[in-house]
Each structure stands twice: as structure tokens, then as C-alpha cells.
């Protein structure tokens, strides 16, 4: 299965045109489950309601709450969600705090290549998520294999004991 099709990506951007640009760029690159928000609180509310986005692309400056607040509130309920800030805020302290609180990256949308940088970072996150899923599958398969092997050994021992006592 193509992991791009299964990832849930939230776009939190109050600028309608830039929100559409990000969303369309993602869809054009094969990401199908893209949900847009124009404010931070509705994004947080979705997570509080049980949704677990794999990736959140967000602006820092939002109409209701800032991006750092969104990051902290979402991470509290969805620790595995990866955040990429795509913002015009060039404040170094905000960038450092974003990373400190768990953002994967902080990209300044001051150039034409900001969207390409974002797509590159998402590609790296996608590969990490795919590797984690494969590792979990392998881990479960190994546990199942060991469990079956232990059961076979136990059954062989019991069979040998029953044969020894003529039961």
C-alpha cells in the first residue's frame, strides 16, 4: 500500500490562498487525506475528538491561537503527530521553541522554494513513518513466531510425558 494515500495531513493556515496552495501541492504529490483548517482551535478540537493526524503543516500566526499553542495542545493528545511550521515569522526564539516543543522543522515562507522544502520534509517524515510501521509489523511477526515455537515445544514436551507414562 502506498503510504502517501493513508497519511492524514492537517494544514493549519489562515491565509485562504496559501492554505489552498499547500493543500493542492500535497494532493498533487500523492497525499490524499489532506484536511484544511483556517484557525488553530478547530484543528485542536479534531484531535480532542479522537483524530490523530500523522503530519500537521501550520502557520505560526493564526487568528485565534498561535501555532505554538496548537503544537502543544495537539502533542498532548497525539504524541506521534509530526509538525512542520511554514510561517512568515522569522523570530529565532519562536523557531527554537517550536523545535523544543516537538516540531519536526520550521520553514520560513519567504521564498518560492518554501513549498519544495516542506514537501522534502514531508517525504522524510513519510519514510520514517513507513519504517516505523514496517518495524512494528516485523516485531509482531517475531513475537507471534516465538509464541508458536514455544507452544510447539510445550506440546512436544507434554506429548513426550504422556508417552512416558503411557497416558
C-alpha positions as CSV (number, residue, x, y, z in Angstrom):
1,X,0.0,0.0,0.0
2,X,1.2,3.5,-0.8
3,X,1.8,5.2,2.5
4,X,1.1,8.6,0.9
5,X,-2.6,7.6,0.4
6,X,-3.0,6.6,4.1
7,X,-1.3,9.5,5.9
8,X,-3.6,12.1,7.5
9,X,-2.2,15.6,7.0
10,X,-3.6,18.7,8.6
11,X,-3.0,22.1,7.0
12,X,-3.5,24.9,9.5
13,X,-3.2,28.2,7.7
14,X,-5.4,31.3,8.0
15,X,-4.5,32.7,4.6
16,X,-7.0,31.1,2.3
17,X,-4.8,31.2,-0.8
18,X,-1.7,29.9,0.9
19,X,-3.8,27.2,2.6
20,X,-5.1,26.1,-0.9
21,X,-1.6,26.3,-2.3
22,X,-0.3,23.9,0.4
23,X,-3.2,21.6,0.2
24,X,-3.1,21.3,-3.6
25,X,0.7,20.8,-3.5
26,X,0.2,17.9,-1.2
27,X,-2.6,16.4,-3.3
28,X,-0.5,16.8,-6.5
29,X,2.3,14.9,-4.8
30,X,0.1,11.9,-4.0
31,X,-1.1,12.7,-0.4
32,X,-4.8,12.1,-0.5
33,X,-6.0,12.6,3.1
34,X,-5.4,16.4,3.5
35,X,-7.7,18.4,5.8
36,X,-7.6,22.2,5.9
37,X,-8.2,24.5,8.8
38,X,-8.2,28.2,8.8
39,X,-7.9,28.6,12.6
40,X,-5.9,26.6,15.2
41,X,-8.7,25.7,17.6
42,X,-10.8,23.6,15.1
43,X,-7.6,21.6,14.5
44,X,-7.1,21.1,18.2
45,X,-10.8,20.2,18.5
46,X,-10.5,17.4,15.9
47,X,-7.6,15.9,17.9
48,X,-9.6,16.2,21.1
49,X,-12.4,14.3,19.3
50,X,-10.1,11.4,18.6
51,X,-8.4,12.2,15.2
52,X,-4.7,11.6,15.1
53,X,-3.0,13.4,12.2
54,X,0.3,12.0,11.1
55,X,1.6,15.4,10.0
56,X,0.5,18.9,10.7
57,X,1.6,21.8,8.5
58,X,0.9,25.1,10.1
59,X,1.5,28.8,10.3
60,X,2.6,30.4,13.5
61,X,0.3,33.4,13.2
62,X,-3.3,32.3,13.3
63,X,-6.5,34.3,14.0
64,X,-7.4,32.5,17.2
65,X,-4.4,30.8,18.9
66,X,-0.8,30.8,17.8
67,X,0.9,27.8,16.2
68,X,3.0,27.0,19.3
69,X,-0.2,26.6,21.3
70,X,-1.7,24.3,18.6
71,X,1.5,22.3,18.7
72,X,1.5,21.9,22.5
73,X,-2.3,21.0,22.7
74,X,-2.1,18.5,19.8
75,X,1.1,16.9,21.1
76,X,-0.6,16.4,24.5
77,X,-3.1,14.0,22.8
78,X,-1.3,12.9,19.7
79,X,2.4,12.5,20.5
80,X,3.2,10.8,17.2
81,X,1.9,13.7,15.1
82,X,4.8,15.5,13.3
83,X,4.7,19.3,12.9
84,X,6.2,21.5,10.3
85,X,5.9,25.2,10.7
86,X,5.5,27.0,7.4
87,X,5.4,30.6,8.5
88,X,6.5,34.2,7.9
89,X,7.6,34.5,11.5
90,X,11.3,34.9,11.4
91,X,11.7,35.2,15.2
92,X,14.6,32.9,16.2
93,X,13.2,32.3,19.7
94,X,9.8,31.1,18.3
95,X,11.6,28.8,15.9
96,X,13.8,27.3,18.7
97,X,10.7,26.9,21.0
98,X,8.8,25.2,18.2
99,X,11.6,22.6,17.8
100,X,12.0,22.4,21.6
101,X,8.2,21.6,22.0
102,X,8.4,18.9,19.3
103,X,8.2,20.4,15.8
104,X,10.0,18.5,13.1
105,X,11.0,21.6,11.3
106,X,10.5,25.4,11.0
107,X,10.4,26.8,7.4
108,X,10.2,30.5,6.6
109,X,7.8,31.1,3.7
110,X,9.9,33.9,2.4
111,X,10.9,32.3,-0.9
112,X,9.5,30.3,-3.8
113,X,11.2,27.2,-2.5
114,X,9.4,27.1,0.8
115,X,6.8,24.7,-0.6
116,X,9.6,22.5,-2.0
117,X,11.3,22.4,1.4
118,X,8.0,21.5,3.0
119,X,7.5,18.6,0.5
120,X,11.0,17.4,1.1
121,X,10.5,17.3,4.9
122,X,7.2,15.6,4.5
123,X,8.9,13.0,2.3
124,X,11.4,12.3,5.0
125,X,8.7,12.0,7.7
126,X,6.7,9.7,5.4
127,X,9.8,7.4,5.1
128,X,10.2,7.4,8.9
129,X,6.5,6.6,9.4
130,X,6.8,3.8,6.8
131,X,9.9,2.4,8.5
132,X,8.1,2.5,11.9
133,X,5.1,0.7,10.5
134,X,7.3,-2.0,9.0
135,X,9.3,-2.4,12.2
136,X,6.1,-2.8,14.2
137,X,4.9,-5.4,11.7
138,X,8.2,-7.3,11.9
139,X,8.1,-7.1,15.7
140,X,4.6,-8.5,15.9
141,X,5.5,-11.3,13.4
142,X,8.6,-12.2,15.5
143,X,6.5,-12.3,18.7
144,X,3.9,-14.5,17.0
145,X,6.6,-16.8,15.7
146,X,8.3,-17.2,19.1
147,X,4.9,-17.8,20.7
148,X,4.1,-20.5,18.2
149,X,7.6,-22.0,18.6
150,X,7.2,-22.1,22.4
151,X,3.7,-23.7,22.1
152,X,5.2,-26.4,19.8
153,X,8.0,-27.1,22.3
154,X,5.5,-27.3,25.2
155,X,3.2,-29.6,23.2
156,X,6.2,-31.8,22.3
157,X,7.3,-32.0,26.0
158,X,3.7,-32.8,27.0
159,X,3.4,-35.4,24.3
160,X,6.7,-37.0,25.5
161,X,5.5,-37.0,29.1
162,X,2.2,-38.6,28.2
163,X,4.0,-41.3,26.1
164,X,6.4,-41.9,29.0
165,X,3.6,-42.5,31.5
166,X,1.5,-44.4,28.9
167,X,-1.3,-42.0,29.0
